[in-house]
Amino acid sequence: MPTEKTIAFVLYPGCTILDIVGPLQVLSTLPAFRPEYRAVVVAERLEPFETDTPLQVRASHTFADVPAPDVVVVPGGGGPTLRALTDETLLAYLRGAAPEARPTASVCTGALILGAAGLLSGRRATTHWAMLDALPEFGATPVRERWVSDGPVLTAAGVAAGIDMALHLTQELAGEEVARSVQYFIEYDPEPPLGGLDWDKAPRALGVMAGERWVRDGLGEHPLAERLVTRLKSGS
Protein backbone atom coordinates (compact mmCIF):
# COMPACT_ATOMS: atom_id res chain seq x y z
CA MET A 1 0.00 0.00 0.00
CA PRO A 2 1.30 3.48 -0.86
CA THR A 3 2.21 5.75 2.05
CA GLU A 4 -0.65 8.04 3.00
CA LYS A 5 -0.19 11.64 1.89
CA THR A 6 -2.04 14.47 3.60
CA ILE A 7 -3.26 17.68 1.97
CA ALA A 8 -3.96 20.20 4.75
CA PHE A 9 -6.26 23.16 4.18
CA VAL A 10 -5.64 25.85 6.77
CA LEU A 11 -8.69 27.46 8.37
CA TYR A 12 -8.75 30.69 10.34
CA PRO A 13 -11.57 33.06 11.34
CA GLY A 14 -13.10 35.19 8.59
CA CYS A 15 -11.49 33.65 5.50
CA THR A 16 -13.25 33.71 2.13
CA ILE A 17 -15.26 30.52 1.89
CA LEU A 18 -14.69 29.86 -1.83
CA ASP A 19 -10.93 30.25 -1.33
CA ILE A 20 -10.96 27.11 0.77
CA VAL A 21 -14.02 25.21 -0.51
CA GLY A 22 -13.15 25.53 -4.23
CA PRO A 23 -9.74 23.83 -4.07
CA LEU A 24 -10.94 21.56 -1.25
CA GLN A 25 -13.65 20.17 -3.53
CA VAL A 26 -11.07 19.51 -6.24
CA LEU A 27 -8.53 17.85 -3.98
CA SER A 28 -11.13 15.96 -1.95
CA THR A 29 -12.02 14.23 -5.23
CA LEU A 30 -8.42 13.11 -5.78
CA PRO A 31 -8.63 10.08 -3.40
CA ALA A 32 -11.24 8.52 -5.70
CA PHE A 33 -8.39 8.08 -8.18
CA ARG A 34 -5.37 8.04 -5.87
CA PRO A 35 -6.42 6.58 -2.50
CA GLU A 36 -3.10 7.39 -0.85
CA TYR A 37 -4.15 11.04 -0.66
CA ARG A 38 -6.47 12.48 1.96
CA ALA A 39 -7.66 16.06 2.39
CA VAL A 40 -8.09 17.52 5.87
CA VAL A 41 -8.90 20.97 7.24
CA VAL A 42 -6.66 22.18 10.06
CA ALA A 43 -7.01 25.06 12.51
CA GLU A 44 -5.74 26.09 15.89
CA ARG A 45 -9.00 25.00 17.51
CA LEU A 46 -11.86 22.63 16.69
CA GLU A 47 -14.73 25.07 16.87
CA PRO A 48 -16.95 26.80 14.29
CA PHE A 49 -15.28 29.79 12.62
CA GLU A 50 -16.99 32.67 10.88
CA THR A 51 -16.30 33.15 7.17
CA ASP A 52 -16.97 36.12 4.88
CA THR A 53 -20.48 34.69 4.30
CA PRO A 54 -23.25 33.71 6.75
CA LEU A 55 -21.83 30.16 6.66
CA GLN A 56 -19.70 28.96 9.57
CA VAL A 57 -17.15 26.18 9.10
CA ARG A 58 -15.19 23.87 11.39
CA ALA A 59 -11.82 22.19 10.93
CA SER A 60 -11.46 18.41 11.00
CA HIS A 61 -8.08 18.50 12.80
CA THR A 62 -5.96 20.83 14.90
CA PHE A 63 -2.51 22.07 13.90
CA ALA A 64 -1.06 19.67 16.46
CA ASP A 65 -2.86 16.73 14.84
CA VAL A 66 -1.23 17.37 11.45
CA PRO A 67 2.23 18.88 12.08
CA ALA A 68 3.85 17.75 8.82
CA PRO A 69 1.38 17.59 5.91
CA ASP A 70 2.59 16.75 2.43
CA VAL A 71 0.71 19.70 0.91
CA VAL A 72 -0.55 22.90 2.58
CA VAL A 73 -3.20 25.25 1.15
CA VAL A 74 -3.90 28.64 2.76
CA PRO A 75 -7.05 30.58 1.79
CA GLY A 76 -7.35 34.36 1.72
CA GLY A 77 -9.99 36.96 2.39
CA GLY A 78 -10.38 40.60 3.36
CA GLY A 79 -9.76 42.22 6.73
CA PRO A 80 -9.58 38.96 8.71
CA THR A 81 -6.83 37.68 6.42
CA LEU A 82 -4.81 40.84 6.99
CA ARG A 83 -5.36 40.34 10.72
CA ALA A 84 -4.00 36.82 10.36
CA LEU A 85 -0.66 38.29 9.25
CA THR A 86 0.02 38.86 12.95
CA ASP A 87 -1.30 35.48 14.17
CA GLU A 88 1.91 33.92 15.44
CA THR A 89 0.31 30.52 16.05
CA LEU A 90 -0.79 30.31 12.42
CA LEU A 91 2.53 31.63 11.10
CA ALA A 92 4.49 29.20 13.27
CA TYR A 93 2.45 26.30 11.91
CA LEU A 94 3.22 27.31 8.34
CA ARG A 95 6.91 27.80 9.05
CA GLY A 96 7.04 24.34 10.62
CA ALA A 97 5.11 22.64 7.83
CA ALA A 98 6.70 24.37 4.83
CA PRO A 99 10.09 22.58 4.79
CA GLU A 100 8.43 19.23 4.02
CA ALA A 101 5.32 20.37 2.15
CA ARG A 102 5.41 20.14 -1.64
CA PRO A 103 3.93 22.57 -2.26
CA THR A 104 2.93 25.15 0.28
CA ALA A 105 0.09 26.84 -1.60
CA SER A 106 -2.18 29.84 -1.19
CA VAL A 107 -5.34 31.21 -2.72
CA CYS A 108 -6.02 34.93 -3.11
CA THR A 109 -4.65 37.04 -0.24
CA GLY A 110 -3.56 33.87 1.50
CA ALA A 111 -0.29 34.67 -0.29
CA LEU A 112 0.21 37.55 2.15
CA ILE A 113 0.03 35.05 5.03
CA LEU A 114 2.75 33.01 3.34
CA GLY A 115 4.70 36.24 2.99
CA ALA A 116 4.28 37.09 6.68
CA ALA A 117 5.58 33.61 7.49
CA GLY A 118 8.71 34.39 5.46
CA LEU A 119 7.93 31.89 2.69
CA LEU A 120 7.81 34.25 -0.31
CA SER A 121 11.18 35.98 -0.06
CA GLY A 122 12.94 35.90 -3.44
CA ARG A 123 10.03 34.13 -5.14
CA ARG A 124 7.55 35.01 -7.85
CA ALA A 125 3.99 35.02 -6.56
CA THR A 126 0.46 36.18 -7.25
CA THR A 127 -2.56 37.12 -5.16
CA HIS A 128 -5.88 38.96 -5.48
CA TRP A 129 -5.41 41.78 -7.99
CA ALA A 130 -6.29 44.44 -5.42
CA MET A 131 -3.35 43.36 -3.22
CA LEU A 132 -0.81 42.42 -5.88
CA ASP A 133 1.30 45.51 -5.21
CA ALA A 134 1.64 44.54 -1.55
CA LEU A 135 3.71 41.44 -2.33
CA PRO A 136 7.10 43.23 -2.49
CA GLU A 137 6.67 44.07 1.21
CA PHE A 138 7.36 40.37 1.79
CA GLY A 139 10.27 40.10 -0.65
CA ALA A 140 8.19 38.60 -3.47
CA THR A 141 8.05 39.55 -7.14
CA PRO A 142 4.38 40.09 -8.07
CA VAL A 143 3.13 38.32 -11.20
CA ARG A 144 -0.33 38.81 -12.72
CA GLU A 145 -1.06 35.18 -13.59
CA ARG A 146 -3.84 32.75 -12.69
CA TRP A 147 -1.39 30.74 -10.60
CA VAL A 148 2.37 30.91 -10.10
CA SER A 149 4.64 28.03 -9.19
CA ASP A 150 8.09 28.91 -7.83
CA GLY A 151 9.99 26.07 -6.21
CA PRO A 152 8.02 24.61 -3.30
CA VAL A 153 5.53 27.52 -3.25
CA LEU A 154 2.36 27.72 -5.35
CA THR A 155 0.16 30.82 -5.27
CA ALA A 156 -3.18 31.47 -6.94
CA ALA A 157 -4.86 34.75 -7.83
CA GLY A 158 -8.21 35.79 -6.37
CA VAL A 159 -10.95 33.47 -5.12
CA ALA A 160 -12.11 31.37 -8.11
CA ALA A 161 -8.51 31.05 -9.32
CA GLY A 162 -8.06 28.56 -6.48
CA ILE A 163 -10.04 25.98 -8.46
CA ASP A 164 -7.69 26.33 -11.42
CA MET A 165 -4.67 26.15 -9.13
CA ALA A 166 -6.05 23.01 -7.49
CA LEU A 167 -6.54 21.30 -10.85
CA HIS A 168 -2.97 22.24 -11.77
CA LEU A 169 -1.81 20.80 -8.45
CA THR A 170 -3.82 17.62 -9.07
CA GLN A 171 -1.99 17.24 -12.37
CA GLU A 172 1.36 17.72 -10.62
CA LEU A 173 0.49 15.14 -7.96
CA ALA A 174 -1.30 12.51 -10.02
CA GLY A 175 -0.87 13.26 -13.72
CA GLU A 176 -2.94 14.80 -16.50
CA GLU A 177 -5.39 11.91 -16.88
CA VAL A 178 -6.41 12.06 -13.22
CA ALA A 179 -6.63 15.86 -13.25
CA ARG A 180 -8.88 15.78 -16.29
CA SER A 181 -11.02 13.08 -14.67
CA VAL A 182 -11.41 15.28 -11.58
CA GLN A 183 -12.37 18.20 -13.79
CA TYR A 184 -15.08 16.08 -15.41
CA PHE A 185 -16.18 14.75 -12.03
CA ILE A 186 -16.84 18.25 -10.67
CA GLU A 187 -18.12 19.47 -14.08
CA TYR A 188 -15.76 22.42 -14.06
CA ASP A 189 -16.29 24.15 -17.39
CA PRO A 190 -16.72 27.87 -16.62
CA GLU A 191 -18.64 30.08 -19.03
CA PRO A 192 -19.14 33.37 -17.15
CA PRO A 193 -22.16 35.28 -18.43
CA LEU A 194 -20.16 38.49 -18.85
CA GLY A 195 -17.18 36.81 -20.47
CA GLY A 196 -13.58 36.83 -19.32
CA LEU A 197 -11.81 39.67 -17.53
CA ASP A 198 -9.72 42.25 -19.40
CA TRP A 199 -7.03 43.14 -16.87
CA ASP A 200 -6.06 46.26 -18.81
CA LYS A 201 -9.49 47.61 -17.85
CA ALA A 202 -9.36 46.60 -14.18
CA PRO A 203 -10.65 49.47 -12.00
CA ARG A 204 -7.42 50.35 -10.19
CA ALA A 205 -9.07 52.96 -7.96
CA LEU A 206 -11.59 50.35 -6.78
CA GLY A 207 -8.79 47.89 -6.12
CA VAL A 208 -6.81 50.39 -4.05
CA MET A 209 -9.93 51.34 -2.09
CA ALA A 210 -10.76 47.69 -1.35
CA GLY A 211 -7.17 46.83 -0.48
CA GLU A 212 -6.83 49.77 1.90
CA ARG A 213 -10.11 48.86 3.61
CA TRP A 214 -8.95 45.29 4.12
CA VAL A 215 -5.65 46.48 5.56
CA ARG A 216 -7.27 49.01 7.90
CA ASP A 217 -9.92 46.53 9.03
CA GLY A 218 -7.41 43.80 9.65
CA LEU A 219 -4.33 45.57 10.97
CA GLY A 220 -5.64 48.82 12.43
CA GLU A 221 -2.69 50.87 13.66
CA HIS A 222 -0.12 48.09 13.28
CA PRO A 223 3.07 49.45 11.61
CA LEU A 224 2.69 46.98 8.75
CA ALA A 225 -0.63 48.63 7.81
CA GLU A 226 0.98 51.91 6.74
CA ARG A 227 3.63 50.15 4.70
CA LEU A 228 1.06 48.04 2.86
CA VAL A 229 -1.26 50.99 2.16
CA THR A 230 1.69 53.02 0.84
CA ARG A 231 2.60 50.21 -1.56
CA LEU A 232 -0.99 49.86 -2.77
CA LYS A 233 -1.33 53.56 -3.44
CA SER A 234 2.04 53.87 -5.16
CA GLY A 235 1.60 50.70 -7.19
CA SER A 236 4.71 48.99 -5.82
C-alpha positions, 0 to 999 in steps of 0.5 A: 500500500502506498504511504498516505499523503495528507493535503492540509487546508488551513482554516482561520476566522473570517477567511473567504469561503470559496478560497478554501471550498473551491480547491478543497472540492477539487482535492477531496475528489483526488482520493477517488483516483489516488487513494493514498491522498487524503484532504483535511482541514486544520485550525488552531481549535476545533470550533466553528469559525466565521467566514466572509459569508453567513456560513460557519465552518469547522476544521477536522483536525488541529494544527497539532494533529497534522504537524507535517502535511505533504501539501498545505493550502492557505485561503485568503480573504479581506480584513480577517486575512490581513489580521492573520498576518500577525497570528503567530500561532498560524505563522508558526504552523506554516513555518514548521510545515513548509520545509516538508510540504510540496507545495505550500500553496495559497489562494487569493490574499492567502499569499500575504500570510505566506509572505508574513511567514517568510515563505515568499522571499525571493520568489515570484507570486500572485494574489488577489489583484487588489493586493498584488502591489503589496507582495514586495513588502514580503520580498516577493516579485508580483506576477499577474497570472492565474497561478504561479509556481516557484519552487516549493511555493504555489500561489493562486490569484483571487478566489475562483482562481483557487479551483484552477490552481487546485486542478494544476496541483492535481496534475502535478500530484497525479498526472494529467489523466487524473486531473482531467477526470477530476475536472469532469467529475466536478463538471468544471467548465466555466462560461461566465455570463459576462465573459472573461476579464480584461485586466487592462481595464481593471478598475485600479481605484476600486482595487486600491480602495478595497485593499486599503479597507482590508488592511485598515480593518485587519491591521488597524494601527499596526506598523505593517498597515501603513507600509502596505497601504503606501505600496498599494497607493504607489503601485509597488 
